[in-house]
């Protein structure tokens, strides 16, 4: 019996044995250890590696990256772990390994869906950072992969696992602010210009062929790696998918809506003149058949706060308002704007729980993924839900790029009667690298 099958069977047994107080068979039993690998460890990935290594009975056995400095960042993040991880540079070779259970994907956006699909095809559960695809088509592919391969796929929209926000959604569902009908969200930053890149040979420390992977080949330029790829349509998805995903997801969650019927976007690259292609200033709006709407404002290069903070969202209802200022906090005000309830961002739900006691609310999301693998929980954000929110961000970008108002099918978000816009629904892939389910 393979070790992963043993984990699954052992976790089913654990469900019964824990009730009668046999803790040796609980989640800390050796047979219930979850072993993970992390792909992309320059920044977010090294953070994820460290966080997962802090969870009970979880081992980060592998890290995967194509650049030497990033690999060192990953190793440094795990310097206090009981075992040093093995470094594998090629994701395809990593996935040939049989001795780990889950793949954590934090590589650049153009790798998210292709790597996740490869993961489930190799019998791994997958945690994939937002956005779950570089384009709408990839999000749909992940839904197909979820159904075909039967592995868990969770997206990194961690607010879905924060106990305070789960409770806030419950209160909204119960009518604390009446029927919620409009939500607005925002994100601000003070990103600097990226200049005009020079086409040069890739550094010896970088395997640029593997870095590009599924993306059609382009020449290397010196203002692309590590972070600025976000602002090139060929690899990235702009600020809407990079940061807007989080609050737009919360707006959709709180309003209880899925796919839009109408999408608009205005903005552009206003702050500087350089190679940056995606908007640094964007205001997008989404309308839904239920008579509800969402707006998102993104300012990548001006960090003047909204409501005193750089990111957050507000839910407007017929009898009151809920305000979030960027993390697990919220305030509820009545229709006269009188404060009725306030939950601070640093609240911990259970001081006796190592996850909550850490003060890092992100750990709830990572822990939810691990417990779901063990059979102790269910995903708070399966990729089918994550795709719906990421799709809003993609639609905003498509509306921005075409200059068109998009009319969409409320059943699946597909763009209606606009061939130019639907041309951006998917991308071309490097031959031999196309993700297939």
C-alpha positions in Angstrom: 0.0 0.0 0.0 1.4 3.4 -0.9 2.0 5.8 2.0 -0.6 8.3 0.8 -3.2 5.6 0.7 -2.2 4.6 4.2 -2.6 8.3 5.3 -6.1 8.3 3.8 -7.1 5.1 5.5 -5.4 6.0 8.8 -7.2 9.4 8.9 -10.6 7.6 8.5 -9.7 5.4 11.4 -8.5 8.4 13.4 -12.0 10.0 13.1 -13.4 7.1 15.2 -10.4 6.5 17.5 -9.9 10.1 18.6 -13.4 10.2 20.0 -12.5 7.6 22.6 -9.3 9.4 23.6 -6.5 7.5 21.9 -4.4 10.5 21.0 -1.6 8.4 19.6 -3.8 7.8 16.6 -4.6 11.5 16.2 -3.2 13.9 13.6 0.3 13.7 15.2 0.6 9.9 14.6 3.6 9.2 12.4 1.3 7.5 9.8 -0.7 10.8 9.5 2.3 13.0 8.6 1.7 15.1 5.5 4.8 15.7 3.4 4.8 18.7 1.0 6.9 20.2 -1.7 7.0 23.9 -2.5 7.5 25.2 -6.1 8.7 28.8 -6.4 10.5 29.9 -3.2 11.9 33.4 -4.0 9.4 35.3 -1.9 5.9 34.2 -1.2 6.9 30.6 -1.6 9.6 30.8 1.0 7.0 32.3 3.3 4.7 29.4 2.5 7.4 26.9 3.1 8.1 28.3 6.5 4.5 28.5 7.5 3.8 24.9 6.4 6.8 23.7 8.3 5.3 25.2 11.5 2.1 23.1 11.2 1.7 20.0 13.3 3.1 16.8 11.8 3.9 18.5 8.4 7.2 18.2 6.7 8.5 20.3 3.8 10.6 17.7 2.1 11.3 19.4 -1.2 11.7 22.9 -2.6 11.7 23.6 -6.3 13.0 26.6 -8.1 15.0 27.6 -11.2 17.2 30.4 -9.7 20.0 30.1 -7.2 19.1 33.1 -5.1 15.5 31.9 -4.8 16.7 28.4 -3.8 18.8 29.9 -1.0 15.8 31.9 0.2 13.8 28.7 0.4 16.6 27.0 2.3 17.0 29.9 4.7 13.2 29.9 5.4 13.6 26.2 6.5 16.8 26.5 8.4 15.1 25.7 11.7 13.2 22.7 10.3 14.1 19.2 11.7 15.2 18.1 8.2 16.8 20.0 5.4 14.7 19.9 2.2 15.9 18.3 -1.0 16.3 20.8 -3.9 14.8 19.8 -7.3 15.0 22.4 -10.0 12.6 20.9 -12.6 9.0 20.5 -11.5 8.6 17.6 -13.9 11.3 15.6 -12.1 10.0 16.7 -8.7 6.6 15.2 -9.5 8.2 11.9 -10.3 8.9 11.5 -6.6 6.5 9.2 -4.8 7.3 10.2 -1.2 5.3 13.4 -0.8 1.6 14.2 -0.6 1.0 17.8 -1.7 2.5 20.4 -4.0 2.5 24.0 -3.0 2.6 26.3 -6.1 4.0 29.8 -5.7 5.8 30.2 -9.0 4.9 33.1 -11.4 1.3 33.3 -12.6 1.9 31.6 -15.9 3.0 28.5 -14.0 0.1 28.3 -11.6 -2.5 26.2 -13.5 0.0 24.1 -15.5 1.9 23.1 -12.4 -1.3 22.4 -10.4 -2.6 20.2 -13.2 0.7 18.3 -13.4 0.5 17.9 -9.6 -2.9 16.2 -9.5 -2.0 14.1 -12.5 0.9 12.8 -10.4 -1.4 12.0 -7.5 -0.6 15.0 -5.4 -3.0 17.4 -3.6 -2.3 21.0 -4.6 -2.3 24.3 -2.9 -2.0 27.0 -5.6 -1.4 30.7 -5.0 -3.8 33.2 -6.4 -4.6 33.7 -9.2 -5.4 30.1 -10.0 -4.8 30.8 -13.7 -3.1 33.2 -16.0 -6.3 33.4 -18.0 -10.0 32.3 -17.6 -9.5 29.1 -19.6 -6.9 27.8 -17.1 -9.3 28.3 -14.2 -11.8 26.1 -16.1 -9.1 23.5 -16.7 -8.5 23.3 -13.0 -12.2 22.6 -12.3 -12.0 19.7 -14.9 -8.8 18.4 -13.2 -10.4 18.5 -9.8 -13.2 16.3 -11.0 -11.1 13.9 -13.1 -8.2 13.2 -10.7 -10.0 13.4 -7.3 -7.3 15.3 -5.5 -7.8 18.4 -3.4 -7.0 21.7 -5.0 -7.1 24.8 -2.8 -6.4 28.4 -3.8 -4.5 30.9 -1.7 -7.3 33.3 -0.9 -6.6 32.9 2.8 -9.4 35.2 4.1 -11.8 32.4 3.4 -10.3 30.5 6.4 -10.1 33.3 8.9 -12.6 32.5 11.7 -13.5 36.1 12.2 -14.6 36.6 8.5 -16.3 33.2 8.4 -18.4 34.5 11.4 -18.9 37.8 9.7 -20.3 36.1 6.6 -22.6 34.1 8.8 -24.0 37.2 10.4 -24.5 38.9 7.0 -26.4 35.7 5.9 -28.5 36.0 9.0 -29.5 39.6 8.1 -27.3 41.7 10.4 -27.2 44.5 7.7 -30.3 43.4 5.9 -30.0 42.3 2.3 -26.4 43.1 1.0 -26.5 44.6 -2.5 -23.3 46.5 -3.1 -19.6 46.0 -2.2 -16.5 48.0 -2.9 -12.9 47.1 -2.5 -9.6 48.7 -2.9 -5.8 48.2 -2.9 -3.0 50.7 -2.9 0.8 50.6 -3.1 3.7 52.9 -4.1 5.4 50.8 -6.7 8.3 52.5 -8.5 9.0 52.5 -12.3 10.6 49.5 -13.8 12.4 51.3 -16.6 13.0 50.0 -20.1 14.6 46.5 -20.0 17.7 45.6 -22.0 17.6 42.2 -23.8 20.6 40.3 -22.5 21.6 36.8 -21.9 19.9 35.3 -18.9 22.1 35.2 -15.7 24.0 32.0 -15.2 22.1 31.6 -11.9 18.7 31.3 -13.8 17.3 28.5 -15.9 15.2 30.9 -18.1 14.0 28.0 -20.3 12.3 26.3 -17.2 11.2 29.7 -15.9 9.2 30.3 -19.1 7.9 26.8 -19.1 4.3 26.9 -20.6 4.7 30.5 -22.0 5.8 31.0 -25.6 9.4 31.8 -25.7 10.6 35.4 -25.5 14.1 36.9 -25.0 15.3 37.6 -21.5 15.4 41.2 -20.4 16.9 42.7 -17.3 13.8 44.1 -15.7 11.7 41.0 -15.6 12.9 38.6 -12.9 12.1 38.4 -10.0 9.0 40.5 -9.5 8.3 42.7 -12.5 6.9 39.9 -14.6 3.6 40.7 -12.8 3.2 43.8 -15.1 3.7 42.0 -18.5 0.6 40.4 -20.0 2.8 37.5 -21.4 3.5 36.2 -17.9 1.5 38.2 -15.3 -2.0 39.3 -14.7 -1.6 42.9 -13.3 -2.6 44.2 -9.9 -6.3 43.1 -10.3 -5.2 39.4 -10.0 -2.1 40.0 -8.0 -3.8 41.8 -5.0 -7.4 42.6 -6.1 -8.3 38.9 -6.0 -8.4 38.9 -2.2 -10.9 41.6 -1.6 -12.9 41.0 -4.7 -13.2 37.4 -3.5 -14.5 38.6 -0.1 -17.0 40.9 -1.8 -18.4 38.0 -3.9 -18.4 35.8 -0.8 -20.3 38.3 1.4 -22.8 39.2 -1.4 -23.4 35.5 -2.2 -23.0 35.9 -6.0 -21.1 33.9 -8.6 -20.7 34.9 -12.2 -21.4 38.5 -13.5 -23.7 39.7 -16.3 -21.8 42.9 -17.0 -18.2 44.1 -16.5 -16.5 47.5 -17.0 -13.0 48.7 -16.4 -11.2 52.1 -16.8 -7.7 53.1 -16.1 -4.2 52.6 -17.5 -0.5 52.9 -17.0 -0.6 56.5 -15.8 2.1 57.0 -13.2 5.2 56.4 -15.3 6.5 55.7 -18.8 8.3 52.4 -19.0 7.9 48.7 -19.9 5.0 48.2 -17.5 2.0 47.0 -19.6 -0.8 46.3 -17.1 -2.8 49.1 -15.5 -1.3 50.9 -12.5 -4.6 52.6 -12.0 -7.8 50.7 -12.5 -11.4 51.0 -11.4 -13.5 47.9 -12.3 -17.2 47.2 -11.8 -19.2 44.0 -11.9 -23.0 43.6 -12.0 -24.9 40.4 -11.2 -28.3 39.1 -12.2 -29.3 39.1 -8.5 -29.4 42.9 -8.6 -26.1 43.3 -6.8 -22.8 44.9 -7.8 -19.0 45.1 -6.8 -16.5 47.8 -7.6 -12.7 47.6 -7.1 -10.2 50.4 -7.1 -6.5 49.6 -7.6 -3.7 52.1 -7.3 -0.3 50.5 -7.7 1.7 53.7 -7.6 -0.2 56.0 -5.1 -0.7 54.6 -1.6 -3.1 57.2 -0.3 -5.3 55.1 2.0 -9.0 54.5 1.8 -10.8 54.4 5.2 -7.3 54.8 6.6 -5.8 51.7 5.1 -4.2 50.5 2.0 -6.6 47.6 1.3 -10.0 46.5 2.4 -13.7 46.1 1.5 -17.1 47.4 2.4 -20.4 45.6 2.2 -23.5 47.8 1.9 -26.9 46.4 3.0 -30.4 47.8 3.2 -30.1 48.0 7.0 -26.4 48.7 7.6 -22.8 48.3 6.6 -19.9 46.0 7.2 -16.3 47.4 6.9 -13.1 45.4 6.6 -9.7 47.1 6.8 -7.6 44.5 5.2 -7.2 41.5 7.4 -9.5 39.5 9.7 -11.0 42.6 11.2 -14.5 44.0 10.7 -17.0 46.6 11.9 -20.7 46.4 11.7 -22.7 49.7 11.6 -26.4 50.2 11.6 -28.4 52.3 9.0 -27.6 55.4 11.1 -23.9 54.6 10.9 -23.7 53.8 14.6 -21.2 51.1 15.5 -22.8 47.9 16.6 -19.9 45.5 16.7 -16.1 45.7 16.1 -13.7 42.8 15.8 -10.0 43.8 15.9 -7.5 42.4 13.3 -5.3 40.8 15.9 -8.1 38.7 17.6 -7.2 35.1 18.2 -10.1 32.6 18.3 -8.5 30.0 20.6 -5.3 30.7 22.6 -4.9 27.0 23.2 -4.7 26.3 19.4 -1.2 26.7 18.1 -2.5 27.9 14.8 -4.5 30.8 16.2 -2.0 31.5 19.1 0.7 32.3 16.5 -1.1 35.5 15.6 -0.7 34.6 11.9 -4.2 34.3 10.5 -2.8 32.9 7.2 -2.1 29.7 9.1 -5.8 28.9 9.3 -5.9 28.5 5.5 -2.8 26.3 5.3 -4.0 24.2 8.3 -7.4 23.8 6.6 -5.6 22.4 3.5 -3.6 19.9 5.6 -6.6 18.8 7.7 -8.6 18.2 4.5 -5.8 16.0 3.2 -6.1 14.0 6.4 -9.8 13.7 6.1 -10.5 15.9 9.2 -12.0 18.9 7.4 -13.2 20.2 4.0 -11.7 22.9 2.0 -12.8 26.5 2.7 -11.8 27.5 -0.8 -11.8 24.7 -3.3 -10.4 25.9 -6.7 -13.9 25.9 -8.2 -14.8 28.8 -5.8 -11.4 30.5 -6.3 -11.9 30.4 -10.1 -15.1 32.4 -9.8 -13.3 35.2 -8.0 -10.2 35.2 -10.2 -12.5 35.2 -13.2 -13.8 38.6 -12.1 -10.3 39.9 -12.1 -9.6 38.4 -15.6 -12.8 39.9 -16.9 -11.8 43.3 -15.6 -8.5 43.0 -17.4 -10.2 41.9 -20.6 -12.6 44.8 -20.4 -9.6 47.1 -19.8 -7.5 45.7 -22.7 -10.4 45.8 -25.2 -12.0 49.0 -24.0 -15.4 47.2 -24.2 -18.2 46.7 -21.8 -18.4 42.9 -21.3 -21.8 41.1 -21.2 -21.4 37.7 -19.7 -23.4 34.5 -19.3 -24.4 34.3 -15.6 -24.1 30.5 -15.7 -20.3 30.4 -16.4 -19.0 34.0 -16.9 -18.3 33.5 -20.6 -18.3 36.7 -22.6 -21.2 37.1 -25.0 -21.2 38.5 -28.5 -17.6 39.9 -28.4 -15.1 37.9 -30.4 -12.3 40.4 -29.6 -12.8 39.9 -25.9 -13.1 36.1 -26.1 -9.7 36.0 -27.9 -8.3 36.9 -24.5 -10.1 34.0 -22.7 -7.1 31.8 -23.2 -3.5 32.1 -24.3 -1.1 30.3 -26.7 1.4 27.9 -25.1 4.9 26.8 -26.0 4.7 23.7 -28.1 4.9 20.6 -25.8 4.0 22.6 -22.7 0.2 22.9 -23.1 -1.7 22.0 -20.0 -4.1 19.1 -20.7 -6.7 17.4 -18.5 
